[in-house]
Amino acid sequence: MTEMLEAKICILLNQARVSAISGNIESLLGFKADDFFSGKLSLQERIHNDDLDIAEQLFAKSIIPANGFFNLRIRQANGRICCLKVIYSKQSDQNSADIILTLQLQDAKSLAQRERVLSADFKAMMENTDDYIYFKDRNHVFTGASQTLVSITDPSEHWGDLLGQTDYDVFPEAYADVYYRLEKQVFAGIPVAHEIQETLDNLGNTGWVDNRKYPILDENAEIIGLFGIARIITENVKNQLKIQQLLNEKNAILENQLVGFATVKDRKIIWANPAFVNLFGYSKQELVNMPTRQFYTHQADYLAIGKDYAKIADRVVLYRELEFVHKNGHRVWIDLSGMMLNSKEDITLWSFVDVTELKHHTLALQNSETEFRTLFEANSDAVMLLDDSGFINCNQATLALFGCGSVGEFCNYSPAKLSPFEQTAGSRSDELAAQMIDICRARGSHSFEWLHKRLDDGRVFPVDARLTAMELSGKQLVLAVIRDISLQKQIEQDLRIAAVAFNSMEGTTITDAKGDILKVNPAFSKITGYSAEEVIGQNPRVLQSGRHDADFYQTMWNSLINTGSWEGEICNRRKDGNIYPEYLTISAVKDDQGKINNYVAIFRDITLSKASAEEIERLAFYDPLTQLPNRRLLLNRLTPTLACNARNGRNGALLFIDLDNFKTLNDNYGHDKGDVLLQQVAERLLSCIREGDTVARLGGDEFVVMLTDLSADQLDSAALVELIGNKILMHLNKPYLLGELIYHSTPSIGATLFNGHEQEVEALLKHADIAMYEAKTAGRNTLRFYDQQMQAVIAARVLLEQELRLALIDNQFRLYYQPQVIDRLIIGVEALIRWQHPQHGLRQPLDFIPLAEENGLIVPIGQWVLDSACAQIKAWESHPQMEHLQLAVNVSLRQFRQADFVERVSCIIQHYAIRPHRLKLEITESQLMENIDDAIEKIRALRELGVRFSMDDFGTGYSSLANLKKLPIDQLKIDRSFVKDILRNDDDRIIVQTIIAMANKMHLEVIAEGVETEHQRDFLILNGCNLHQGYLYGKPMSLATLEQLLTESIDDKSPSSQITITEL
């Protein structure tokens, strides 16, 4: 048998409203259906956080994908998580033009699994395995489990009791979330999902398991469930914790030692014990990341220890006696030892034993040997005394030559340690050295070349060795004098290398002290085209290109005289006249007295590499379409500009430029036309700026102009920015020729000043961007400056947008009506939206419509207005005083631009069964002209239904008479801006007379809005406009006030009636 809990929910996505619920929703989730219908509870709010990505796809306002199913975790009313199978479908609602999301929620816990017949082997495995073994279906429901897994929560249960449950029924939610997330990876197609996870037993003890999950496939290779094995590794983890504890104990021991200890990484202190702190006088905080160079008295000792790190890396424990310096400046002799502590992280451990007092005693003893030691040490060559057992003494030159810290340390080494295993000829060093000593003793002395090896870094070097046999206090000794001949050998090698280098691929020129050419190599001739015979005896100026002035060459010679060298990029001319770039290095060659004898110049042709570098720079820092600097280069230039302004006290400015309605051009004419427009805008912007300013393209239709070095006075700087901004407006307002298309475009510009003391560059860009949006809000095609008050404005806009969305949900909008009158007879009204704000009362359209147009809320608001207006038309049909009224509704640009606008209007008309001619749609002149062909098609389709159209704000746009003739409209509405000064302004009077005459000639009805005085009314009637709207006849009024006005008689022509109407 199968126990099935199931419910179905229907949701209108655009309205975010539950429209229907069927099935046992309360048993399934613990909530009543009314909780969803009332809006107090949202299904989305109950979805598990880890499944929000699924929810986002599910509740997207799109019918794609139309149907499907998946698993979803939902939190029930009691707080527990249930795993549901969700089958969904999406379809459009023909009545409301909304999208209906239907969700079928299923919680199927199959009890049949308990009753199935299991093999004896399977049962034995489930009951006797030490691992946690389990099987689950696609709904994360257990279909099989080992006895060990059941015993985690209740040892008294049988493994079969777990069947039909999910992890959320068995484990704490936090653990179940982890297990569920790993199972989602399996169902997503991962061959094996693996994690080390924490678990709890029935007593609350923490343990750890190595959990692996594998998919189970059917015959069609579809995943139908999963199989999991969780192996207990608690003891392993505990052992690791014990190891960590031992390490902590070790650190505690080091902390309490009397000997100074420190750990070092990258030659910086990372830890030191208290004894080390006392030894050198620094606090523990000061020691963290302190370079060890600070402790060395001598640079040579620091370098020598650096070379010893190679030995330490080979697990050799290093011992040195060195002089260090205390924090207060006094010297400390230290017996130093170092060893590798952690080779993976290259951390070394060092011990420091203070032997200062012992060292002082030793030095006192040595003073008695000053005379001998002076003679011994005065020798610049390395001097050593040997007996049959090895070294018995040496001078400081020996220690320096072999990289050893002290005489005592040196004498502890056997002579074999000072030489490589073999000499140059291949003979073993120990055998050959014995032969040299035998020859010395036989002859009294012996000289030869030898290869020695440094003790610190193992470097092998050649020496000239002189052995002398001597007797001292009855002992037969050998005095060895060693001279390092590495430099001599290096000079010989350099000469050989120079001979090869002279014939390399790089051009080489050798001149005398006057600069006349003595010798060139074959590469010189290949690069310049001149043969050696043509240039020997000539001055290198024969190659000059003329691209560099006298100051350039003077700087070059100053460097050669003062430093002995010069290098850099230079342009020279080949024999054929072509100019090429080269990278040139010139070195002066001096004699023993420091006098310059020669100059050696080495150069290479960098034509190809320079071209590649320029191309890389162009791709990295320039916009490929306009060749303007991109965002990266703009920021690179802005940063030093800010620093410069901060120093000189002058202002700069950023102008953020966005093209108005650029998307419309791309949508209507294609992206190729948009690209041409962007290129022409870039050219015009460059023509508007000064030298030193920058024009950059950020992307899309966004440009930034950076103005530098304006003025020290902020007002003067703002005036200059406004002047340049207006110049940009003027240039960008001119028509663009895009192939055969003549196109008009306008910009919105936001400007912000800076003086170098502002916040980061990104913040400046944000300020200019905010100001640009203020320019768009102000009507586009204008310039606006940023100030601090804008932050408050932006915050208010965010709050307003939130409140607008809530207003749509809570039905806070109201329709007000303004009469449209002929000869004091109301023949129609215009529906005007108001917002009944719960805190601020009745709000006017100007308070919220601009924001709604910007963020797209104007579309659902406009839909509400249209729906409410049609409902009112239907309601008036039962009232004789109002059944004749024509109701005018404003349509926004975004609303009119919708592809299904005609269908939406038609559906509303059909829904309310109204007479279409009583509905008049008012559309502004500018939105009709934006896409004339689309406008004509939509208007014609709705006029065929009977809907009337009025062109609102006529005279404020840019429509041509040719386009006006094409539009199948019924009415022109004269904008209030012309009516306001009709009696005082000749231009307004002529415009109004022209519109009336034109409308009459075209057989169009004409209405004037904004009529406030009798003189305005009389002028309009005299010139043929009898239909009026304005405060003279009534302000926008509520429905109740309008209906009261219409039920009263308005046949009385007395002034008192006029006053009554005006006051309404």
KAZI-V300460 format. One record per helix or strand of 3 or more residues. SS is the DSSP state (2 for helix, 1 for strand). FROM is the first residue (numbers start at 1). TO is the last residue. If there is no record, write none. Layout:
BEGIN
ss=(SS;SS)
from=(FROM;FROM)
to=(TO;TO)
END
This chain:
BEGIN
ss=(1;1;2;2;2;2;1;1;1;2;2;1;1;2;2;2;2;1;1;1;2;1;1;2;2;2;2;1;1;1;2;2;1;1;2;2;2;2;1;1;1;2;1;1;2;2;2;2;1;1;1;2;2;1;2;2;1;1;2;1;1;1;2;1;2;1;1;1;2;2;2;1;2;2;2;1;2;2;1;2;1;2;2;1;2;1;2;2)
from=(2;17;25;33;43;49;67;81;99;112;120;132;142;147;159;167;173;192;206;223;234;260;268;274;284;292;299;318;331;347;356;370;382;390;396;407;415;429;445;460;475;486;507;516;522;532;540;550;565;579;596;607;631;652;662;671;694;702;714;736;741;747;761;783;789;813;825;841;845;849;857;886;893;901;916;919;925;932;948;961;971;976;986;1005;1014;1027;1039;1055)
to=(12;23;29;37;46;58;75;92;110;115;128;137;145;150;162;170;187;200;217;232;255;265;272;280;287;295;313;325;342;354;367;378;387;394;402;411;418;443;453;472;484;501;512;520;528;535;543;563;573;590;605;621;648;659;669;688;699;707;732;738;743;754;777;785;810;822;837;843;847;855;876;890;897;912;918;924;930;945;954;966;974;980;1001;1009;1022;1029;1047;1063)
END
